[in-house]
Amino acid sequence: MRLKFVLLGLKKDNKQRLITMAVEAGMQIRAGVTQNLDFLCGGYNAGPAKLEKSRHQGTTVLTESQFCSLIETGEIPDQ
């Protein structure tokens, strides 16, 4: 099973770098907050409504550094 994720509120260069890292790690990219989402990586400009919707759906919300740690180690960092 491939993990599904979305990146919100990040600078364009950072977002592209994280997408590349995640795809290479076998993750699947989603364009927005969907129902069967595993992770949301929220940047400095992530909308509070989307973050809340994700949390309500049970999606794990991570910072950029936590998301990088997940990709590098395979472990979900403490929140």
Rosetta constraint file for C-alpha pairs under 8 A:
AtomPair CA 2 CA 26 HARMONIC 6.38 0.50
AtomPair CA 2 CA 27 HARMONIC 5.43 0.50
AtomPair CA 2 CA 28 HARMONIC 6.21 0.50
AtomPair CA 3 CA 26 HARMONIC 7.61 0.50
AtomPair CA 3 CA 27 HARMONIC 4.96 0.50
AtomPair CA 3 CA 28 HARMONIC 5.93 0.50
AtomPair CA 3 CA 37 HARMONIC 7.88 0.50
AtomPair CA 3 CA 38 HARMONIC 6.04 0.50
AtomPair CA 3 CA 39 HARMONIC 7.82 0.50
AtomPair CA 4 CA 27 HARMONIC 5.95 0.50
AtomPair CA 4 CA 28 HARMONIC 4.68 0.50
AtomPair CA 4 CA 29 HARMONIC 5.91 0.50
AtomPair CA 4 CA 30 HARMONIC 6.61 0.50
AtomPair CA 4 CA 36 HARMONIC 7.55 0.50
AtomPair CA 4 CA 37 HARMONIC 5.28 0.50
AtomPair CA 4 CA 38 HARMONIC 5.19 0.50
AtomPair CA 4 CA 39 HARMONIC 6.53 0.50
AtomPair CA 5 CA 27 HARMONIC 7.20 0.50
AtomPair CA 5 CA 28 HARMONIC 6.28 0.50
AtomPair CA 5 CA 29 HARMONIC 5.34 0.50
AtomPair CA 5 CA 30 HARMONIC 5.78 0.50
AtomPair CA 5 CA 37 HARMONIC 5.88 0.50
AtomPair CA 5 CA 38 HARMONIC 5.78 0.50
AtomPair CA 5 CA 39 HARMONIC 4.66 0.50
AtomPair CA 5 CA 40 HARMONIC 5.58 0.50
AtomPair CA 5 CA 41 HARMONIC 7.55 0.50
AtomPair CA 6 CA 29 HARMONIC 5.96 0.50
AtomPair CA 6 CA 30 HARMONIC 5.10 0.50
AtomPair CA 6 CA 31 HARMONIC 6.29 0.50
AtomPair CA 6 CA 32 HARMONIC 6.09 0.50
AtomPair CA 6 CA 33 HARMONIC 6.85 0.50
AtomPair CA 6 CA 37 HARMONIC 7.69 0.50
AtomPair CA 6 CA 39 HARMONIC 6.61 0.50
AtomPair CA 6 CA 40 HARMONIC 4.99 0.50
AtomPair CA 6 CA 41 HARMONIC 6.34 0.50
AtomPair CA 7 CA 15 HARMONIC 6.84 0.50
AtomPair CA 7 CA 40 HARMONIC 5.90 0.50
AtomPair CA 7 CA 41 HARMONIC 4.83 0.50
AtomPair CA 7 CA 42 HARMONIC 6.17 0.50
AtomPair CA 7 CA 43 HARMONIC 7.72 0.50
AtomPair CA 8 CA 40 HARMONIC 7.35 0.50
AtomPair CA 8 CA 41 HARMONIC 6.24 0.50
AtomPair CA 8 CA 42 HARMONIC 5.05 0.50
AtomPair CA 8 CA 43 HARMONIC 6.02 0.50
AtomPair CA 8 CA 45 HARMONIC 7.38 0.50
AtomPair CA 8 CA 46 HARMONIC 5.18 0.50
AtomPair CA 8 CA 47 HARMONIC 7.77 0.50
AtomPair CA 9 CA 42 HARMONIC 5.92 0.50
AtomPair CA 9 CA 43 HARMONIC 4.50 0.50
AtomPair CA 9 CA 44 HARMONIC 5.72 0.50
AtomPair CA 9 CA 45 HARMONIC 3.98 0.50
AtomPair CA 9 CA 46 HARMONIC 3.85 0.50
AtomPair CA 9 CA 47 HARMONIC 7.10 0.50
AtomPair CA 10 CA 14 HARMONIC 6.36 0.50
AtomPair CA 10 CA 15 HARMONIC 5.66 0.50
AtomPair CA 10 CA 42 HARMONIC 7.11 0.50
AtomPair CA 10 CA 43 HARMONIC 4.59 0.50
AtomPair CA 10 CA 44 HARMONIC 6.31 0.50
AtomPair CA 10 CA 45 HARMONIC 6.41 0.50
AtomPair CA 10 CA 46 HARMONIC 7.34 0.50
AtomPair CA 11 CA 15 HARMONIC 6.05 0.50
AtomPair CA 11 CA 43 HARMONIC 7.88 0.50
AtomPair CA 12 CA 16 HARMONIC 6.23 0.50
AtomPair CA 13 CA 17 HARMONIC 6.25 0.50
AtomPair CA 14 CA 18 HARMONIC 6.19 0.50
AtomPair CA 15 CA 19 HARMONIC 6.11 0.50
AtomPair CA 16 CA 20 HARMONIC 6.22 0.50
AtomPair CA 17 CA 21 HARMONIC 6.30 0.50
AtomPair CA 18 CA 22 HARMONIC 6.01 0.50
AtomPair CA 18 CA 68 HARMONIC 7.48 0.50
AtomPair CA 19 CA 23 HARMONIC 6.03 0.50
AtomPair CA 19 CA 29 HARMONIC 7.45 0.50
AtomPair CA 20 CA 24 HARMONIC 6.16 0.50
AtomPair CA 21 CA 25 HARMONIC 6.28 0.50
AtomPair CA 21 CA 71 HARMONIC 7.28 0.50
AtomPair CA 22 CA 26 HARMONIC 6.40 0.50
AtomPair CA 22 CA 27 HARMONIC 5.30 0.50
AtomPair CA 22 CA 28 HARMONIC 7.61 0.50
AtomPair CA 22 CA 71 HARMONIC 6.54 0.50
AtomPair CA 23 CA 27 HARMONIC 5.10 0.50
AtomPair CA 23 CA 28 HARMONIC 6.50 0.50
AtomPair CA 23 CA 29 HARMONIC 7.58 0.50
AtomPair CA 25 CA 71 HARMONIC 6.65 0.50
AtomPair CA 30 CA 34 HARMONIC 7.59 0.50
AtomPair CA 30 CA 37 HARMONIC 7.93 0.50
AtomPair CA 33 CA 37 HARMONIC 7.02 0.50
AtomPair CA 33 CA 40 HARMONIC 7.96 0.50
AtomPair CA 33 CA 50 HARMONIC 6.87 0.50
AtomPair CA 33 CA 53 HARMONIC 7.71 0.50
AtomPair CA 33 CA 54 HARMONIC 6.54 0.50
AtomPair CA 35 CA 57 HARMONIC 6.75 0.50
AtomPair CA 37 CA 59 HARMONIC 6.01 0.50
AtomPair CA 38 CA 59 HARMONIC 5.31 0.50
AtomPair CA 38 CA 60 HARMONIC 6.29 0.50
AtomPair CA 39 CA 59 HARMONIC 5.53 0.50
AtomPair CA 39 CA 60 HARMONIC 4.84 0.50
AtomPair CA 39 CA 61 HARMONIC 5.84 0.50
AtomPair CA 39 CA 62 HARMONIC 7.12 0.50
AtomPair CA 40 CA 51 HARMONIC 7.94 0.50
AtomPair CA 40 CA 54 HARMONIC 7.31 0.50
AtomPair CA 40 CA 59 HARMONIC 6.78 0.50
AtomPair CA 40 CA 60 HARMONIC 6.24 0.50
AtomPair CA 40 CA 61 HARMONIC 4.77 0.50
AtomPair CA 40 CA 62 HARMONIC 6.10 0.50
AtomPair CA 41 CA 61 HARMONIC 5.92 0.50
AtomPair CA 41 CA 62 HARMONIC 4.83 0.50
AtomPair CA 41 CA 63 HARMONIC 5.51 0.50
AtomPair CA 41 CA 64 HARMONIC 5.97 0.50
AtomPair CA 41 CA 67 HARMONIC 6.35 0.50
AtomPair CA 42 CA 46 HARMONIC 5.41 0.50
AtomPair CA 42 CA 51 HARMONIC 7.51 0.50
AtomPair CA 42 CA 61 HARMONIC 6.85 0.50
AtomPair CA 42 CA 62 HARMONIC 6.23 0.50
AtomPair CA 42 CA 63 HARMONIC 5.49 0.50
AtomPair CA 42 CA 64 HARMONIC 6.72 0.50
AtomPair CA 43 CA 63 HARMONIC 6.45 0.50
AtomPair CA 43 CA 64 HARMONIC 6.37 0.50
AtomPair CA 46 CA 50 HARMONIC 7.45 0.50
AtomPair CA 46 CA 51 HARMONIC 7.17 0.50
AtomPair CA 47 CA 51 HARMONIC 6.39 0.50
AtomPair CA 48 CA 52 HARMONIC 6.06 0.50
AtomPair CA 49 CA 53 HARMONIC 6.07 0.50
AtomPair CA 50 CA 54 HARMONIC 6.10 0.50
AtomPair CA 51 CA 55 HARMONIC 6.29 0.50
AtomPair CA 51 CA 61 HARMONIC 7.34 0.50
AtomPair CA 52 CA 56 HARMONIC 6.07 0.50
AtomPair CA 53 CA 57 HARMONIC 6.29 0.50
AtomPair CA 54 CA 58 HARMONIC 6.42 0.50
AtomPair CA 54 CA 59 HARMONIC 5.15 0.50
AtomPair CA 54 CA 60 HARMONIC 7.57 0.50
AtomPair CA 54 CA 61 HARMONIC 7.34 0.50
AtomPair CA 55 CA 59 HARMONIC 5.29 0.50
AtomPair CA 55 CA 60 HARMONIC 6.74 0.50
AtomPair CA 55 CA 61 HARMONIC 6.91 0.50
AtomPair CA 62 CA 66 HARMONIC 5.59 0.50
AtomPair CA 62 CA 67 HARMONIC 5.82 0.50
AtomPair CA 62 CA 79 HARMONIC 7.55 0.50
AtomPair CA 63 CA 67 HARMONIC 6.11 0.50
AtomPair CA 64 CA 68 HARMONIC 6.27 0.50
AtomPair CA 65 CA 69 HARMONIC 6.20 0.50
AtomPair CA 66 CA 70 HARMONIC 6.19 0.50
AtomPair CA 66 CA 76 HARMONIC 7.74 0.50
AtomPair CA 66 CA 77 HARMONIC 5.93 0.50
AtomPair CA 67 CA 71 HARMONIC 6.35 0.50
AtomPair CA 68 CA 72 HARMONIC 6.13 0.50
AtomPair CA 69 CA 73 HARMONIC 5.83 0.50
AtomPair CA 69 CA 74 HARMONIC 7.54 0.50
AtomPair CA 69 CA 75 HARMONIC 7.44 0.50
AtomPair CA 69 CA 76 HARMONIC 7.73 0.50
AtomPair CA 69 CA 77 HARMONIC 6.94 0.50
AtomPair CA 70 CA 74 HARMONIC 4.92 0.50
AtomPair CA 70 CA 75 HARMONIC 5.16 0.50
AtomPair CA 70 CA 76 HARMONIC 5.37 0.50
AtomPair CA 70 CA 77 HARMONIC 6.58 0.50
AtomPair CA 71 CA 75 HARMONIC 7.85 0.50
